Amino acid sequence: MTREEALEAISPMCATRASVAAEVEFSAEDASRTDIDFLCQAVKRAVDAGAAIINLPDTVGYALPEEYEAMFRRVIEFLDGANGITLSAHGHNDLGLGVANSLAAIAPARVSLN
């Protein structure tokens, strides 16, 4: 699947789910290794099609905390604050950074709440 094909598939899948479910979660598999601009486009399409929960996994435990935090910050910025959207982290502890990355993922929320 090309990037454009993937982007085109997101909207109808999320919209179909939104038509029959009270809550839709979009999980961007391997988000931490995905090109950030492409990730933001994918997430925006999911939100526009009805996804209210966006999961940004570090699927293979690859990210460093500062990278994971930066990814969340960029997605929040791209979604103009992500108001009404729940962002969730899905980490792995392959490099012993599972807890550190989980804390890094919530740092943007802590900052915006102050």
N, C-alpha and C positions, 0 to 999 in steps of 0.2 A: 504494500500500500504506500503510495506517495504521501508526502505531507499534505498536499491539497486534498487528496482522497480522504485522509484521516480527518481533516478539518470538516470536510463536507459530511462525513458520517456522524459527527458529534451531535449536531443540531437535531436531526430527525430521531436519533436514539433517545436523547434527553427529553425531547418534546413528547414522544410516544409514551415514555415512562411517566412524565408529568401529567399526562391525560388520565392515568389510571391509579396514580399513587399520590399520597399527601406529601411525600418527601422524596426528592431525587438527589442522589449523591453521585458525583462524577469523580472518578479516581484516575488521575493522570499517572499511569504506570511508569515507573522509573523517572519520575519528575526531576530528581536531583541531578540526573545526567542529561536532561533534555535541554536543547537550546532554549534560553529563557524567552526570547521573542516568540518562538513557536509555542512554548508552554503557555504564555500569556494569551495568545490567540485562541488556543484550544479551550482554556478555562473560560474566556469571555464568551465563546460560542455556547459552552455548556450552561453558563449562567443565563445568557439571553434566551436559551431554550427551556429554562425552568429548573435547572439544578440549583439547590439552595445550600448544598454541602459540597465543598471542594476538598478532596483528599490529595495531598502532595507527598507521595511516598519517596523515601530513600530506599528503594527496593533492594539494593544489594549492599547497603551499609557503606556506601562510597563517600558520602558527603562529610565535610568537616563542619563543625558548628557555625562558623562564620559564613560559610557558603550556604548552608541550609537557611540560616536567618536571612541572608540577602535574597534568596529565592522567595521566601514568604513576603519580605518587604516589597519586592518588585511586583509580585502578583497583587498585593493589596493596593499598591500605587496604580497599577494598570486598571484595576477594578474601581478606581476612584474612591478608595477607602473600604471597599468590600462591605458596605453597610447592608445588613440583612443576610449576609452570606456567612456560613460557618466554614472556617478553614480548619482542616484536620491534618495532623501529621501521622505518618506511618513509618516508623524507623526500624532499623535492624542494628544489632550490636556486633556485627562482624569485626569491626575495628575497635570495639570497646567504647563507641561514641553514642550509643543509643540514648542514654539519659541526657547527655550534653546536647545532642541534636533536638531532643524533645523540648528541652528548655529554650534552646535557640529559636525554635519554631514559634514559641509564644512571646518572645521578646518584642516583636513588632506590635502585638496587641497591648502589652504592658506599656509601651512607650506612648501609644495613641490614646490610652485611657488616662494618662497623667495630665 
